[in-house]
Amino acid sequence: MGIGGCIILFAIGAILTFGVNWHFSGVDLTVVGIVLMAAGLLGVVVYASVLGRRRVLGGRPVDDVVVEERRYHEGI
């Protein structure tokens, strides 16, 4: 799930927590909304940390030359 999905999850949770007066038997929409907001916030934090790590590590510079050596042992 990308950053957009996490933000949508957070928004749906906020709507369920603060903007809805519906009452269902056996379901507390406030708790469901809080759980969705927590999941969305956790997703944003994880996504940001992975994205930050990706930027720090980066890739190998384009100018690097890869040399492959093969060694063969005779008499074995």
mmJSON file of the N, C-alpha and C atoms, coordinates in Angstrom:
{"data_MODEL":{"atom_site":{
"group_PDB":["ATOM","ATOM","ATOM","ATOM","ATOM","ATOM","ATOM","ATOM","ATOM","ATOM","ATOM","ATOM","ATOM","ATOM","ATOM","ATOM","ATOM","ATOM","ATOM","ATOM","ATOM","ATOM","ATOM","ATOM","ATOM","ATOM","ATOM","ATOM","ATOM","ATOM","ATOM","ATOM","ATOM","ATOM","ATOM","ATOM","ATOM","ATOM","ATOM","ATOM","ATOM","ATOM","ATOM","ATOM","ATOM","ATOM","ATOM","ATOM","ATOM","ATOM","ATOM","ATOM","ATOM","ATOM","ATOM","ATOM","ATOM","ATOM","ATOM","ATOM","ATOM","ATOM","ATOM","ATOM","ATOM","ATOM","ATOM","ATOM","ATOM","ATOM","ATOM","ATOM","ATOM","ATOM","ATOM","ATOM","ATOM","ATOM","ATOM","ATOM","ATOM","ATOM","ATOM","ATOM","ATOM","ATOM","ATOM","ATOM","ATOM","ATOM","ATOM","ATOM","ATOM","ATOM","ATOM","ATOM","ATOM","ATOM","ATOM","ATOM","ATOM","ATOM","ATOM","ATOM","ATOM","ATOM","ATOM","ATOM","ATOM","ATOM","ATOM","ATOM","ATOM","ATOM","ATOM","ATOM","ATOM","ATOM","ATOM","ATOM","ATOM","ATOM","ATOM","ATOM","ATOM","ATOM","ATOM","ATOM","ATOM","ATOM","ATOM","ATOM","ATOM","ATOM","ATOM","ATOM","ATOM","ATOM","ATOM","ATOM","ATOM","ATOM","ATOM","ATOM","ATOM","ATOM","ATOM","ATOM","ATOM","ATOM","ATOM","ATOM","ATOM","ATOM","ATOM","ATOM","ATOM","ATOM","ATOM","ATOM","ATOM","ATOM","ATOM","ATOM","ATOM","ATOM","ATOM","ATOM","ATOM","ATOM","ATOM","ATOM","ATOM","ATOM","ATOM","ATOM","ATOM","ATOM","ATOM","ATOM","ATOM","ATOM","ATOM","ATOM","ATOM","ATOM","ATOM","ATOM","ATOM","ATOM","ATOM","ATOM","ATOM","ATOM","ATOM","ATOM","ATOM","ATOM","ATOM","ATOM","ATOM","ATOM","ATOM","ATOM","ATOM","ATOM","ATOM","ATOM","ATOM","ATOM","ATOM","ATOM","ATOM","ATOM","ATOM","ATOM","ATOM","ATOM","ATOM","ATOM","ATOM","ATOM","ATOM","ATOM","ATOM","ATOM","ATOM","ATOM"],
"id":[1,2,3,4,5,6,7,8,9,10,11,12,13,14,15,16,17,18,19,20,21,22,23,24,25,26,27,28,29,30,31,32,33,34,35,36,37,38,39,40,41,42,43,44,45,46,47,48,49,50,51,52,53,54,55,56,57,58,59,60,61,62,63,64,65,66,67,68,69,70,71,72,73,74,75,76,77,78,79,80,81,82,83,84,85,86,87,88,89,90,91,92,93,94,95,96,97,98,99,100,101,102,103,104,105,106,107,108,109,110,111,112,113,114,115,116,117,118,119,120,121,122,123,124,125,126,127,128,129,130,131,132,133,134,135,136,137,138,139,140,141,142,143,144,145,146,147,148,149,150,151,152,153,154,155,156,157,158,159,160,161,162,163,164,165,166,167,168,169,170,171,172,173,174,175,176,177,178,179,180,181,182,183,184,185,186,187,188,189,190,191,192,193,194,195,196,197,198,199,200,201,202,203,204,205,206,207,208,209,210,211,212,213,214,215,216,217,218,219,220,221,222,223,224,225,226,227,228],
"type_symbol":["N","C","C","N","C","C","N","C","C","N","C","C","N","C","C","N","C","C","N","C","C","N","C","C","N","C","C","N","C","C","N","C","C","N","C","C","N","C","C","N","C","C","N","C","C","N","C","C","N","C","C","N","C","C","N","C","C","N","C","C","N","C","C","N","C","C","N","C","C","N","C","C","N","C","C","N","C","C","N","C","C","N","C","C","N","C","C","N","C","C","N","C","C","N","C","C","N","C","C","N","C","C","N","C","C","N","C","C","N","C","C","N","C","C","N","C","C","N","C","C","N","C","C","N","C","C","N","C","C","N","C","C","N","C","C","N","C","C","N","C","C","N","C","C","N","C","C","N","C","C","N","C","C","N","C","C","N","C","C","N","C","C","N","C","C","N","C","C","N","C","C","N","C","C","N","C","C","N","C","C","N","C","C","N","C","C","N","C","C","N","C","C","N","C","C","N","C","C","N","C","C","N","C","C","N","C","C","N","C","C","N","C","C","N","C","C","N","C","C","N","C","C","N","C","C","N","C","C"],
"label_atom_id":["N","CA","C","N","CA","C","N","CA","C","N","CA","C","N","CA","C","N","CA","C","N","CA","C","N","CA","C","N","CA","C","N","CA","C","N","CA","C","N","CA","C","N","CA","C","N","CA","C","N","CA","C","N","CA","C","N","CA","C","N","CA","C","N","CA","C","N","CA","C","N","CA","C","N","CA","C","N","CA","C","N","CA","C","N","CA","C","N","CA","C","N","CA","C","N","CA","C","N","CA","C","N","CA","C","N","CA","C","N","CA","C","N","CA","C","N","CA","C","N","CA","C","N","CA","C","N","CA","C","N","CA","C","N","CA","C","N","CA","C","N","CA","C","N","CA","C","N","CA","C","N","CA","C","N","CA","C","N","CA","C","N","CA","C","N","CA","C","N","CA","C","N","CA","C","N","CA","C","N","CA","C","N","CA","C","N","CA","C","N","CA","C","N","CA","C","N","CA","C","N","CA","C","N","CA","C","N","CA","C","N","CA","C","N","CA","C","N","CA","C","N","CA","C","N","CA","C","N","CA","C","N","CA","C","N","CA","C","N","CA","C","N","CA","C","N","CA","C","N","CA","C","N","CA","C","N","CA","C","N","CA","C","N","CA","C"],
"label_alt_id":[null,null,null,null,null,null,null,null,null,null,null,null,null,null,null,null,null,null,null,null,null,null,null,null,null,null,null,null,null,null,null,null,null,null,null,null,null,null,null,null,null,null,null,null,null,null,null,null,null,null,null,null,null,null,null,null,null,null,null,null,null,null,null,null,null,null,null,null,null,null,null,null,null,null,null,null,null,null,null,null,null,null,null,null,null,null,null,null,null,null,null,null,null,null,null,null,null,null,null,null,null,null,null,null,null,null,null,null,null,null,null,null,null,null,null,null,null,null,null,null,null,null,null,null,null,null,null,null,null,null,null,null,null,null,null,null,null,null,null,null,null,null,null,null,null,null,null,null,null,null,null,null,null,null,null,null,null,null,null,null,null,null,null,null,null,null,null,null,null,null,null,null,null,null,null,null,null,null,null,null,null,null,null,null,null,null,null,null,null,null,null,null,null,null,null,null,null,null,null,null,null,null,null,null,null,null,null,null,null,null,null,null,null,null,null,null,null,null,null,null,null,null,null,null,null,null,null,null],
"label_comp_id":["MET","MET","MET","GLY","GLY","GLY","ILE","ILE","ILE","GLY","GLY","GLY","GLY","GLY","GLY","CYS","CYS","CYS","ILE","ILE","ILE","ILE","ILE","ILE","LEU","LEU","LEU","PHE","PHE","PHE","ALA","ALA","ALA","ILE","ILE","ILE","GLY","GLY","GLY","ALA","ALA","ALA","ILE","ILE","ILE","LEU","LEU","LEU","THR","THR","THR","PHE","PHE","PHE","GLY","GLY","GLY","VAL","VAL","VAL","ASN","ASN","ASN","TRP","TRP","TRP","HIS","HIS","HIS","PHE","PHE","PHE","SER","SER","SER","GLY","GLY","GLY","VAL","VAL","VAL","ASP","ASP","ASP","LEU","LEU","LEU","THR","THR","THR","VAL","VAL","VAL","VAL","VAL","VAL","GLY","GLY","GLY","ILE","ILE","ILE","VAL","VAL","VAL","LEU","LEU","LEU","MET","MET","MET","ALA","ALA","ALA","ALA","ALA","ALA","GLY","GLY","GLY","LEU","LEU","LEU","LEU","LEU","LEU","GLY","GLY","GLY","VAL","VAL","VAL","VAL","VAL","VAL","VAL","VAL","VAL","TYR","TYR","TYR","ALA","ALA","ALA","SER","SER","SER","VAL","VAL","VAL","LEU","LEU","LEU","GLY","GLY","GLY","ARG","ARG","ARG","ARG","ARG","ARG","ARG","ARG","ARG","VAL","VAL","VAL","LEU","LEU","LEU","GLY","GLY","GLY","GLY","GLY","GLY","ARG","ARG","ARG","PRO","PRO","PRO","VAL","VAL","VAL","ASP","ASP","ASP","ASP","ASP","ASP","VAL","VAL","VAL","VAL","VAL","VAL","VAL","VAL","VAL","GLU","GLU","GLU","GLU","GLU","GLU","ARG","ARG","ARG","ARG","ARG","ARG","TYR","TYR","TYR","HIS","HIS","HIS","GLU","GLU","GLU","GLY","GLY","GLY","ILE","ILE","ILE"],
"label_asym_id":["A","A","A","A","A","A","A","A","A","A","A","A","A","A","A","A","A","A","A","A","A","A","A","A","A","A","A","A","A","A","A","A","A","A","A","A","A","A","A","A","A","A","A","A","A","A","A","A","A","A","A","A","A","A","A","A","A","A","A","A","A","A","A","A","A","A","A","A","A","A","A","A","A","A","A","A","A","A","A","A","A","A","A","A","A","A","A","A","A","A","A","A","A","A","A","A","A","A","A","A","A","A","A","A","A","A","A","A","A","A","A","A","A","A","A","A","A","A","A","A","A","A","A","A","A","A","A","A","A","A","A","A","A","A","A","A","A","A","A","A","A","A","A","A","A","A","A","A","A","A","A","A","A","A","A","A","A","A","A","A","A","A","A","A","A","A","A","A","A","A","A","A","A","A","A","A","A","A","A","A","A","A","A","A","A","A","A","A","A","A","A","A","A","A","A","A","A","A","A","A","A","A","A","A","A","A","A","A","A","A","A","A","A","A","A","A","A","A","A","A","A","A","A","A","A","A","A","A"],
"label_entity_id":["1","1","1","1","1","1","1","1","1","1","1","1","1","1","1","1","1","1","1","1","1","1","1","1","1","1","1","1","1","1","1","1","1","1","1","1","1","1","1","1","1","1","1","1","1","1","1","1","1","1","1","1","1","1","1","1","1","1","1","1","1","1","1","1","1","1","1","1","1","1","1","1","1","1","1","1","1","1","1","1","1","1","1","1","1","1","1","1","1","1","1","1","1","1","1","1","1","1","1","1","1","1","1","1","1","1","1","1","1","1","1","1","1","1","1","1","1","1","1","1","1","1","1","1","1","1","1","1","1","1","1","1","1","1","1","1","1","1","1","1","1","1","1","1","1","1","1","1","1","1","1","1","1","1","1","1","1","1","1","1","1","1","1","1","1","1","1","1","1","1","1","1","1","1","1","1","1","1","1","1","1","1","1","1","1","1","1","1","1","1","1","1","1","1","1","1","1","1","1","1","1","1","1","1","1","1","1","1","1","1","1","1","1","1","1","1","1","1","1","1","1","1","1","1","1","1","1","1"],
"label_seq_id":[1,1,1,2,2,2,3,3,3,4,4,4,5,5,5,6,6,6,7,7,7,8,8,8,9,9,9,10,10,10,11,11,11,12,12,12,13,13,13,14,14,14,15,15,15,16,16,16,17,17,17,18,18,18,19,19,19,20,20,20,21,21,21,22,22,22,23,23,23,24,24,24,25,25,25,26,26,26,27,27,27,28,28,28,29,29,29,30,30,30,31,31,31,32,32,32,33,33,33,34,34,34,35,35,35,36,36,36,37,37,37,38,38,38,39,39,39,40,40,40,41,41,41,42,42,42,43,43,43,44,44,44,45,45,45,46,46,46,47,47,47,48,48,48,49,49,49,50,50,50,51,51,51,52,52,52,53,53,53,54,54,54,55,55,55,56,56,56,57,57,57,58,58,58,59,59,59,60,60,60,61,61,61,62,62,62,63,63,63,64,64,64,65,65,65,66,66,66,67,67,67,68,68,68,69,69,69,70,70,70,71,71,71,72,72,72,73,73,73,74,74,74,75,75,75,76,76,76],
"pdbx_PDB_ins_code":[null,null,null,null,null,null,null,null,null,null,null,null,null,null,null,null,null,null,null,null,null,null,null,null,null,null,null,null,null,null,null,null,null,null,null,null,null,null,null,null,null,null,null,null,null,null,null,null,null,null,null,null,null,null,null,null,null,null,null,null,null,null,null,null,null,null,null,null,null,null,null,null,null,null,null,null,null,null,null,null,null,null,null,null,null,null,null,null,null,null,null,null,null,null,null,null,null,null,null,null,null,null,null,null,null,null,null,null,null,null,null,null,null,null,null,null,null,null,null,null,null,null,null,null,null,null,null,null,null,null,null,null,null,null,null,null,null,null,null,null,null,null,null,null,null,null,null,null,null,null,null,null,null,null,null,null,null,null,null,null,null,null,null,null,null,null,null,null,null,null,null,null,null,null,null,null,null,null,null,null,null,null,null,null,null,null,null,null,null,null,null,null,null,null,null,null,null,null,null,null,null,null,null,null,null,null,null,null,null,null,null,null,null,null,null,null,null,null,null,null,null,null,null,null,null,null,null,null],
"Cartn_x":[0.854,0.0,0.903,0.603,1.411,0.954,1.521,1.211,-0.239,-0.751,-2.143,-3.13,-2.872,-3.739,-3.72,-2.565,-2.45,-3.216,-3.132,-3.855,-5.363,-5.794,-7.222,-7.711,-6.915,-7.276,-7.425,-6.491,-6.548,-7.797,-8.115,-9.285,-10.588,-10.697,-11.901,-12.048,-10.925,-10.969,-11.41,-10.934,-11.333,-12.813,-13.307,-14.741,-15.572,-15.164,-15.921,-15.848,-14.725,-14.572,-15.306,-15.147,-15.641,-16.884,-17.205,-18.255,-19.497,-19.613,-20.737,-21.481,-22.803,-23.633,-24.381,-23.974,-24.655,-24.382,-25.342,-25.178,-25.584,-24.666,-24.925,-24.779,-25.572,-25.448,-24.202,-23.335,-22.131,-20.943,-21.105,-19.991,-19.873,-18.715,-18.465,-17.652,-18.313,-17.658,-16.536,-16.578,-15.493,-14.209,-14.326,-13.148,-12.645,-13.546,-13.146,-12.416,-12.907,-12.256,-10.875,-10.742,-9.434,-8.444,-8.899,-8.019,-7.591,-8.515,-8.163,-7.193,-7.399,-6.468,-5.085,-5.017,-3.722,-3.029,-3.793,-3.208,-2.703,-3.457,-3.015,-1.774,-1.724,-0.558,0.668,0.492,1.593,2.095,1.178,1.562,2.362,1.972,2.713,4.115,4.224,5.538,6.442,5.904,6.698,7.095,6.172,6.469,7.554,7.474,8.474,9.844,9.882,11.174,11.795,10.978,11.493,11.955,11.205,11.584,12.864,13.008,14.216,15.429,15.256,16.351,16.75,15.775,16.06,16.886,16.589,17.335,18.754,18.935,20.26,21.147,20.617,21.415,21.689,20.664,20.817,21.234,21.826,22.315,23.79,24.325,25.732,25.88,26.921,27.109,27.277,26.873,26.884,28.305,29.273,30.645,31.409,30.888,31.596,31.688,32.84,33.058,33.029,32.25,32.153,33.118,34.012,34.997,34.685,34.578,34.282,35.512,35.943,37.104,36.654,37.234,36.987,38.324,38.392,39.629,39.385,40.272,40.161,41.368,41.11,42.183,42.452,43.671,44.028,44.462,44.198,44.63,43.662,42.506,41.529,40.56],
"Cartn_y":[-1.162,0.0,1.23,2.16,3.363,4.437,5.601,6.728,7.171,7.073,7.463,6.568,5.268,4.332,4.56,4.888,5.155,6.415,7.431,8.673,8.456,7.669,7.355,6.572,5.611,4.854,5.778,6.704,7.652,8.525,8.977,9.838,9.097,7.861,7.074,6.849,6.585,6.423,7.689,8.839,10.11,10.388,10.048,10.238,9.346,8.096,7.192,7.613,8.167,8.547,9.838,10.85,12.173,12.631,12.016,12.582,11.732,10.627,9.724,9.495,9.542,9.281,7.955,7.084,5.812,4.912,4.069,3.112,1.737,0.794,-0.585,-1.442,-2.48,-3.361,-4.228,-4.202,-5.013,-4.379,-3.185,-2.521,-1.102,-0.765,0.594,1.302,2.195,2.858,3.788,4.278,5.112,4.3,3.088,2.222,1.792,1.468,1.087,2.247,3.453,4.621,4.863,4.684,4.868,3.824,2.589,1.534,1.849,2.321,2.682,3.863,4.848,5.978,5.523,4.623,4.109,3.326,2.512,1.748,2.668,3.708,4.669,5.428,5.833,6.539,5.635,4.399,3.438,3.19,3.089,2.898,4.071,5.293,6.472,6.476,6.128,6.116,5.057,3.86,2.788,3.158,3.704,4.104,5.171,6.144,7.213,6.667,5.723,5.177,4.341,3.573,2.787,3.704,4.746,5.693,6.423,6.799,7.461,6.55,5.267,4.319,4.111,4.099,3.921,5.082,6.29,7.462,7.472,7.006,7.0,5.957,4.737,3.674,3.926,4.359,4.642,3.414,3.648,2.554,2.735,1.857,1.93,3.033,3.883,4.937,4.34,5.096,4.623,4.41,5.15,5.082,3.849,3.116,1.933,0.861,0.199,-0.883,-2.187,-3.117,-4.409,-5.367,-5.963,-6.902,-8.263,-9.238,-10.596,-11.462,-12.136,-13.015,-14.454,-15.292,-16.733,-17.411,-18.214,-18.926,-20.42,-21.042,-22.467,-23.158,-24.224,-24.978,-26.248,-26.409,-27.601,-28.705,-29.92,-31.074,-31.526,-30.998,-31.426,-32.406],
"Cartn_z":[0.0,0.0,0.0,-0.844,-0.945,0.013,-0.153,0.732,0.563,-0.651,-0.886,-0.163,-0.185,0.529,2.022,2.558,3.991,4.376,3.545,3.832,3.729,2.757,2.624,3.839,4.303,5.502,6.698,6.852,7.957,7.848,6.634,6.434,6.73,6.28,6.561,8.062,8.737,10.19,10.895,10.429,11.039,10.811,9.634,9.357,10.259,10.412,11.276,12.746,13.165,14.566,14.893,14.064,14.425,13.667,12.549,11.716,11.525,12.23,11.995,13.304,13.239,14.415,14.311,13.436,13.271,14.467,14.781,15.875,15.377,15.464,15.092,16.34,16.404,17.563,17.397,18.383,18.359,17.687,17.106,16.427,16.959,17.47,17.932,16.848,16.114,14.982,15.422,16.645,17.146,17.254,17.794,17.928,16.556,15.649,14.286,13.612,13.793,13.223,13.803,15.11,15.743,15.241,15.086,14.568,13.14,12.317,10.939,10.894,11.769,11.807,12.256,13.236,13.695,12.586,11.856,10.758,9.647,9.327,8.318,8.746,10.013,10.521,10.543,10.967,10.966,9.542,8.594,7.199,6.658,7.006,6.551,7.15,8.443,9.093,8.473,8.244,7.643,6.22,5.474,4.092,4.065,4.974,5.014,5.401,6.33,6.735,5.62,4.906,3.782,2.667,2.387,1.345,1.73,2.999,3.459,3.366,3.711,3.624,2.171,1.279,-0.135,-0.669,-0.184,-0.641,-0.09,1.149,1.761,1.098,0.926,0.337,-1.132,-1.821,-3.24,-4.021,-5.106,-5.927,-6.192,-6.967,-7.338,-8.376,-8.26,-9.266,-10.669,-11.651,-13.027,-13.535,-13.004,-13.5,-13.027,-12.075,-11.572,-12.653,-12.689,-13.63,-12.842,-13.294,-12.642,-13.319,-12.526,-13.047,-12.469,-13.328,-12.885,-13.095,-12.034,-12.118,-11.972,-12.788,-12.655,-12.459,-11.448,-11.173,-11.349,-12.048,-12.277,-11.631,-10.935,-10.286,-11.076,-11.472,-12.256,-11.313,-11.722,-10.968,-9.903,-9.889,-8.88,-9.502],
"occupancy":[1.0,1.0,1.0,1.0,1.0,1.0,1.0,1.0,1.0,1.0,1.0,1.0,1.0,1.0,1.0,1.0,1.0,1.0,1.0,1.0,1.0,1.0,1.0,1.0,1.0,1.0,1.0,1.0,1.0,1.0,1.0,1.0,1.0,1.0,1.0,1.0,1.0,1.0,1.0,1.0,1.0,1.0,1.0,1.0,1.0,1.0,1.0,1.0,1.0,1.0,1.0,1.0,1.0,1.0,1.0,1.0,1.0,1.0,1.0,1.0,1.0,1.0,1.0,1.0,1.0,1.0,1.0,1.0,1.0,1.0,1.0,1.0,1.0,1.0,1.0,1.0,1.0,1.0,1.0,1.0,1.0,1.0,1.0,1.0,1.0,1.0,1.0,1.0,1.0,1.0,1.0,1.0,1.0,1.0,1.0,1.0,1.0,1.0,1.0,1.0,1.0,1.0,1.0,1.0,1.0,1.0,1.0,1.0,1.0,1.0,1.0,1.0,1.0,1.0,1.0,1.0,1.0,1.0,1.0,1.0,1.0,1.0,1.0,1.0,1.0,1.0,1.0,1.0,1.0,1.0,1.0,1.0,1.0,1.0,1.0,1.0,1.0,1.0,1.0,1.0,1.0,1.0,1.0,1.0,1.0,1.0,1.0,1.0,1.0,1.0,1.0,1.0,1.0,1.0,1.0,1.0,1.0,1.0,1.0,1.0,1.0,1.0,1.0,1.0,1.0,1.0,1.0,1.0,1.0,1.0,1.0,1.0,1.0,1.0,1.0,1.0,1.0,1.0,1.0,1.0,1.0,1.0,1.0,1.0,1.0,1.0,1.0,1.0,1.0,1.0,1.0,1.0,1.0,1.0,1.0,1.0,1.0,1.0,1.0,1.0,1.0,1.0,1.0,1.0,1.0,1.0,1.0,1.0,1.0,1.0,1.0,1.0,1.0,1.0,1.0,1.0,1.0,1.0,1.0,1.0,1.0,1.0,1.0,1.0,1.0,1.0,1.0,1.0],
"B_iso_or_equiv":[0.0,0.0,0.0,0.0,0.0,0.0,0.0,0.0,0.0,0.0,0.0,0.0,0.0,0.0,0.0,0.0,0.0,0.0,0.0,0.0,0.0,0.0,0.0,0.0,0.0,0.0,0.0,0.0,0.0,0.0,0.0,0.0,0.0,0.0,0.0,0.0,0.0,0.0,0.0,0.0,0.0,0.0,0.0,0.0,0.0,0.0,0.0,0.0,0.0,0.0,0.0,0.0,0.0,0.0,0.0,0.0,0.0,0.0,0.0,0.0,0.0,0.0,0.0,0.0,0.0,0.0,0.0,0.0,0.0,0.0,0.0,0.0,0.0,0.0,0.0,0.0,0.0,0.0,0.0,0.0,0.0,0.0,0.0,0.0,0.0,0.0,0.0,0.0,0.0,0.0,0.0,0.0,0.0,0.0,0.0,0.0,0.0,0.0,0.0,0.0,0.0,0.0,0.0,0.0,0.0,0.0,0.0,0.0,0.0,0.0,0.0,0.0,0.0,0.0,0.0,0.0,0.0,0.0,0.0,0.0,0.0,0.0,0.0,0.0,0.0,0.0,0.0,0.0,0.0,0.0,0.0,0.0,0.0,0.0,0.0,0.0,0.0,0.0,0.0,0.0,0.0,0.0,0.0,0.0,0.0,0.0,0.0,0.0,0.0,0.0,0.0,0.0,0.0,0.0,0.0,0.0,0.0,0.0,0.0,0.0,0.0,0.0,0.0,0.0,0.0,0.0,0.0,0.0,0.0,0.0,0.0,0.0,0.0,0.0,0.0,0.0,0.0,0.0,0.0,0.0,0.0,0.0,0.0,0.0,0.0,0.0,0.0,0.0,0.0,0.0,0.0,0.0,0.0,0.0,0.0,0.0,0.0,0.0,0.0,0.0,0.0,0.0,0.0,0.0,0.0,0.0,0.0,0.0,0.0,0.0,0.0,0.0,0.0,0.0,0.0,0.0,0.0,0.0,0.0,0.0,0.0,0.0,0.0,0.0,0.0,0.0,0.0,0.0],
"pdbx_formal_charge":[null,null,null,null,null,null,null,null,null,null,null,null,null,null,null,null,null,null,null,null,null,null,null,null,null,null,null,null,null,null,null,null,null,null,null,null,null,null,null,null,null,null,null,null,null,null,null,null,null,null,null,null,null,null,null,null,null,null,null,null,null,null,null,null,null,null,null,null,null,null,null,null,null,null,null,null,null,null,null,null,null,null,null,null,null,null,null,null,null,null,null,null,null,null,null,null,null,null,null,null,null,null,null,null,null,null,null,null,null,null,null,null,null,null,null,null,null,null,null,null,null,null,null,null,null,null,null,null,null,null,null,null,null,null,null,null,null,null,null,null,null,null,null,null,null,null,null,null,null,null,null,null,null,null,null,null,null,null,null,null,null,null,null,null,null,null,null,null,null,null,null,null,null,null,null,null,null,null,null,null,null,null,null,null,null,null,null,null,null,null,null,null,null,null,null,null,null,null,null,null,null,null,null,null,null,null,null,null,null,null,null,null,null,null,null,null,null,null,null,null,null,null,null,null,null,null,null,null],
"auth_seq_id":[1,1,1,2,2,2,3,3,3,4,4,4,5,5,5,6,6,6,7,7,7,8,8,8,9,9,9,10,10,10,11,11,11,12,12,12,13,13,13,14,14,14,15,15,15,16,16,16,17,17,17,18,18,18,19,19,19,20,20,20,21,21,21,22,22,22,23,23,23,24,24,24,25,25,25,26,26,26,27,27,27,28,28,28,29,29,29,30,30,30,31,31,31,32,32,32,33,33,33,34,34,34,35,35,35,36,36,36,37,37,37,38,38,38,39,39,39,40,40,40,41,41,41,42,42,42,43,43,43,44,44,44,45,45,45,46,46,46,47,47,47,48,48,48,49,49,49,50,50,50,51,51,51,52,52,52,53,53,53,54,54,54,55,55,55,56,56,56,57,57,57,58,58,58,59,59,59,60,60,60,61,61,61,62,62,62,63,63,63,64,64,64,65,65,65,66,66,66,67,67,67,68,68,68,69,69,69,70,70,70,71,71,71,72,72,72,73,73,73,74,74,74,75,75,75,76,76,76],
"auth_comp_id":["MET","MET","MET","GLY","GLY","GLY","ILE","ILE","ILE","GLY","GLY","GLY","GLY","GLY","GLY","CYS","CYS","CYS","ILE","ILE","ILE","ILE","ILE","ILE","LEU","LEU","LEU","PHE","PHE","PHE","ALA","ALA","ALA","ILE","ILE","ILE","GLY","GLY","GLY","ALA","ALA","ALA","ILE","ILE","ILE","LEU","LEU","LEU","THR","THR","THR","PHE","PHE","PHE","GLY","GLY","GLY","VAL","VAL","VAL","ASN","ASN","ASN","TRP","TRP","TRP","HIS","HIS","HIS","PHE","PHE","PHE","SER","SER","SER","GLY","GLY","GLY","VAL","VAL","VAL","ASP","ASP","ASP","LEU","LEU","LEU","THR","THR","THR","VAL","VAL","VAL","VAL","VAL","VAL","GLY","GLY","GLY","ILE","ILE","ILE","VAL","VAL","VAL","LEU","LEU","LEU","MET","MET","MET","ALA","ALA","ALA","ALA","ALA","ALA","GLY","GLY","GLY","LEU","LEU","LEU","LEU","LEU","LEU","GLY","GLY","GLY","VAL","VAL","VAL","VAL","VAL","VAL","VAL","VAL","VAL","TYR","TYR","TYR","ALA","ALA","ALA","SER","SER","SER","VAL","VAL","VAL","LEU","LEU","LEU","GLY","GLY","GLY","ARG","ARG","ARG","ARG","ARG","ARG","ARG","ARG","ARG","VAL","VAL","VAL","LEU","LEU","LEU","GLY","GLY","GLY","GLY","GLY","GLY","ARG","ARG","ARG","PRO","PRO","PRO","VAL","VAL","VAL","ASP","ASP","ASP","ASP","ASP","ASP","VAL","VAL","VAL","VAL","VAL","VAL","VAL","VAL","VAL","GLU","GLU","GLU","GLU","GLU","GLU","ARG","ARG","ARG","ARG","ARG","ARG","TYR","TYR","TYR","HIS","HIS","HIS","GLU","GLU","GLU","GLY","GLY","GLY","ILE","ILE","ILE"],
"auth_asym_id":["A","A","A","A","A","A","A","A","A","A","A","A","A","A","A","A","A","A","A","A","A","A","A","A","A","A","A","A","A","A","A","A","A","A","A","A","A","A","A","A","A","A","A","A","A","A","A","A","A","A","A","A","A","A","A","A","A","A","A","A","A","A","A","A","A","A","A","A","A","A","A","A","A","A","A","A","A","A","A","A","A","A","A","A","A","A","A","A","A","A","A","A","A","A","A","A","A","A","A","A","A","A","A","A","A","A","A","A","A","A","A","A","A","A","A","A","A","A","A","A","A","A","A","A","A","A","A","A","A","A","A","A","A","A","A","A","A","A","A","A","A","A","A","A","A","A","A","A","A","A","A","A","A","A","A","A","A","A","A","A","A","A","A","A","A","A","A","A","A","A","A","A","A","A","A","A","A","A","A","A","A","A","A","A","A","A","A","A","A","A","A","A","A","A","A","A","A","A","A","A","A","A","A","A","A","A","A","A","A","A","A","A","A","A","A","A","A","A","A","A","A","A","A","A","A","A","A","A"],
"auth_atom_id":["N","CA","C","N","CA","C","N","CA","C","N","CA","C","N","CA","C","N","CA","C","N","CA","C","N","CA","C","N","CA","C","N","CA","C","N","CA","C","N","CA","C","N","CA","C","N","CA","C","N","CA","C","N","CA","C","N","CA","C","N","CA","C","N","CA","C","N","CA","C","N","CA","C","N","CA","C","N","CA","C","N","CA","C","N","CA","C","N","CA","C","N","CA","C","N","CA","C","N","CA","C","N","CA","C","N","CA","C","N","CA","C","N","CA","C","N","CA","C","N","CA","C","N","CA","C","N","CA","C","N","CA","C","N","CA","C","N","CA","C","N","CA","C","N","CA","C","N","CA","C","N","CA","C","N","CA","C","N","CA","C","N","CA","C","N","CA","C","N","CA","C","N","CA","C","N","CA","C","N","CA","C","N","CA","C","N","CA","C","N","CA","C","N","CA","C","N","CA","C","N","CA","C","N","CA","C","N","CA","C","N","CA","C","N","CA","C","N","CA","C","N","CA","C","N","CA","C","N","CA","C","N","CA","C","N","CA","C","N","CA","C","N","CA","C","N","CA","C","N","CA","C","N","CA","C","N","CA","C","N","CA","C","N","CA","C"],
"pdbx_PDB_model_num":[1,1,1,1,1,1,1,1,1,1,1,1,1,1,1,1,1,1,1,1,1,1,1,1,1,1,1,1,1,1,1,1,1,1,1,1,1,1,1,1,1,1,1,1,1,1,1,1,1,1,1,1,1,1,1,1,1,1,1,1,1,1,1,1,1,1,1,1,1,1,1,1,1,1,1,1,1,1,1,1,1,1,1,1,1,1,1,1,1,1,1,1,1,1,1,1,1,1,1,1,1,1,1,1,1,1,1,1,1,1,1,1,1,1,1,1,1,1,1,1,1,1,1,1,1,1,1,1,1,1,1,1,1,1,1,1,1,1,1,1,1,1,1,1,1,1,1,1,1,1,1,1,1,1,1,1,1,1,1,1,1,1,1,1,1,1,1,1,1,1,1,1,1,1,1,1,1,1,1,1,1,1,1,1,1,1,1,1,1,1,1,1,1,1,1,1,1,1,1,1,1,1,1,1,1,1,1,1,1,1,1,1,1,1,1,1,1,1,1,1,1,1,1,1,1,1,1,1]
}}}
